[in-house]
Amino acid sequence: MTTVFIDADGCPVVNETIAVCQELDIQCVIICDTAHEIHRDGASTIIVSKGADAVDFVLINRVKRGDIVVTQDYGLAAMALAKQAYAINQNGQLYTEENIDQLLYARHQAQKIRRAGGRLPGPKKRLKEQDIQFTDSLRQLCLAIIE
C-alpha cells in the first residue's frame, strides 16, 4: 500500500496533498518539526525535534519502495529515489533519475554563490495555478501507482 509523506516544514501544498489522498483513499503522513507543528484531518502527523535535516532523516527512514514524498528539498528527493520511492515538488515537478543530478548541482552552485556573499533572487509569490498544477500532477502520479 502506497503512503504519501509530506516534508511539511515550509510546504505550501499540505492541504492539496491531503485532499488528493482522501479522494483516492491513500494514507497521508505529515512530518514536521516542533517549530512548524501541522495537524490536519485526513492525515497523521509525526513531530520531530527541531534540528538541521531532522524531518528529512525521520521521513527517509519510514519511506519504502512505491511511496510518494512531497518535498522542495532536492537532497531528500534524491534519497527517496534511491529507495525506489517517488518524489514530487510543490509545483508538480516529478523528481527523476534523469533530472535529480542537475537539480543537486544547481543547488550546490547557488550555495557557493551565497557563501561567497552573492545574492540570488528569492521565490516569487505563489500562484493559484501552481496549486492546481501540483494537484493534477500528484493525482496523476497516484493513479499511475495504484492501478
C-alpha positions as CSV (number, residue, x, y, z in Angstrom):
1,M,0.0,0.0,0.0
2,T,1.4,3.4,-1.0
3,T,1.8,6.1,1.5
4,V,2.3,9.8,0.7
5,F,4.8,11.6,3.0
6,I,4.8,15.4,3.3
7,D,8.0,17.1,4.2
8,A,5.8,19.7,5.8
9,D,8.3,22.4,7.0
10,G,7.5,25.3,4.7
11,C,5.4,23.1,2.3
12,P,2.7,25.2,0.6
13,V,0.6,22.3,-0.6
14,V,-0.2,20.4,2.6
15,N,-4.0,20.8,2.2
16,E,-3.9,19.9,-1.6
17,T,-1.9,16.8,-0.8
18,I,-4.3,15.6,1.8
19,A,-7.3,16.3,-0.5
20,V,-5.8,14.1,-3.2
21,C,-5.0,11.4,-0.7
22,Q,-8.5,11.4,0.7
23,E,-10.0,11.4,-2.8
24,L,-8.0,8.3,-3.7
25,D,-8.0,6.6,-0.3
26,I,-4.3,6.8,0.1
27,Q,-2.6,7.1,3.5
28,C,-1.0,10.5,4.1
29,V,1.6,11.3,6.7
30,I,2.8,14.8,7.6
31,I,6.3,15.1,9.1
32,C,7.3,18.4,10.7
33,D,9.4,19.7,13.5
34,T,8.3,21.4,16.7
35,A,8.7,24.8,15.1
36,H,6.2,24.0,12.4
37,E,3.6,21.7,14.0
38,I,0.9,20.9,11.5
39,H,-2.2,18.9,12.3
40,R,-4.9,18.3,9.7
41,D,-7.9,16.0,9.4
42,G,-7.2,13.2,6.9
43,A,-3.6,12.8,7.7
44,S,-1.5,11.6,10.6
45,T,1.3,13.8,11.9
46,I,4.8,12.9,13.1
47,I,6.5,15.7,15.0
48,V,10.3,15.6,15.4
49,S,12.6,17.7,17.4
50,K,13.9,20.8,15.7
51,G,17.3,20.4,14.0
52,A,19.0,20.5,10.7
53,D,17.6,17.8,8.5
54,A,15.7,16.1,11.4
55,V,12.5,15.9,9.4
56,D,14.4,14.5,6.4
57,F,16.0,11.7,8.4
58,V,12.8,10.6,10.0
59,L,10.9,10.7,6.7
60,I,13.6,8.8,4.7
61,N,13.7,6.1,7.4
62,R,10.0,5.5,7.0
63,V,9.6,5.7,3.2
64,K,9.6,2.5,1.2
65,R,9.5,1.5,-2.4
66,G,6.5,2.9,-4.2
67,D,5.7,5.6,-1.6
68,I,5.5,9.3,-2.6
69,V,7.4,12.1,-1.0
70,V,6.2,15.7,-1.4
71,T,9.2,17.9,-0.9
72,Q,11.0,21.0,-2.0
73,D,14.4,19.5,-0.9
74,Y,16.5,18.1,-3.7
75,G,18.6,16.1,-1.3
76,L,15.6,14.4,0.3
77,A,14.2,13.8,-3.2
78,A,17.5,12.1,-4.2
79,M,17.3,9.8,-1.1
80,A,13.7,8.9,-1.8
81,L,14.6,8.0,-5.4
82,A,17.5,5.8,-4.1
83,K,14.8,3.9,-2.0
84,Q,12.7,3.5,-5.2
85,A,10.1,5.9,-4.0
86,Y,8.6,8.8,-6.0
87,A,9.3,12.4,-5.2
88,I,7.4,15.5,-6.4
89,N,7.8,19.1,-5.6
90,Q,5.3,21.8,-4.7
91,N,4.8,22.8,-8.3
92,G,4.1,19.2,-9.5
93,Q,7.5,18.5,-10.9
94,L,8.4,14.9,-10.6
95,Y,12.0,14.3,-9.5
96,T,13.6,11.6,-11.6
97,E,16.9,9.8,-12.1
98,E,17.2,12.0,-15.2
99,N,16.8,15.4,-13.5
100,I,18.0,15.0,-9.9
101,D,21.7,15.3,-10.6
102,Q,21.2,18.6,-12.4
103,L,19.0,19.9,-9.7
104,L,21.5,19.0,-7.0
105,Y,24.3,20.6,-9.0
106,A,22.2,23.9,-9.4
107,R,21.6,23.8,-5.6
108,H,25.3,23.4,-5.0
109,Q,26.2,26.3,-7.3
110,A,23.7,28.5,-5.5
111,Q,25.2,27.6,-2.2
112,K,28.6,28.6,-3.4
113,I,27.3,32.0,-4.6
114,R,25.7,32.7,-1.3
115,R,28.8,31.6,0.7
116,A,30.8,34.0,-1.3
117,G,28.5,36.8,-0.3
118,G,26.4,36.8,-3.5
119,R,22.7,37.2,-3.6
120,L,20.1,35.3,-5.6
121,P,16.5,36.3,-6.2
122,G,14.0,34.8,-3.8
123,P,11.0,32.8,-4.8
124,K,8.1,34.5,-6.5
125,K,4.7,34.8,-4.9
126,R,2.9,31.5,-5.2
127,L,0.0,31.5,-7.7
128,K,-3.2,29.5,-7.6
129,E,-2.3,28.0,-10.9
130,Q,0.7,26.4,-9.2
131,D,-1.5,24.7,-6.7
132,I,-3.8,23.4,-9.5
133,Q,-0.7,22.1,-11.4
134,F,0.6,20.4,-8.3
135,T,-2.8,18.8,-7.5
136,D,-3.2,17.5,-11.1
137,S,0.4,16.1,-11.1
138,L,0.0,14.4,-7.7
139,R,-3.3,12.9,-8.7
140,Q,-1.9,11.5,-12.0
141,L,1.1,10.1,-10.1
142,C,-1.1,8.4,-7.5
143,L,-3.4,7.0,-10.1
144,A,-0.5,5.5,-12.1
145,I,0.9,3.9,-8.9
146,I,-2.4,2.4,-7.6
147,E,-3.6,1.0,-10.9
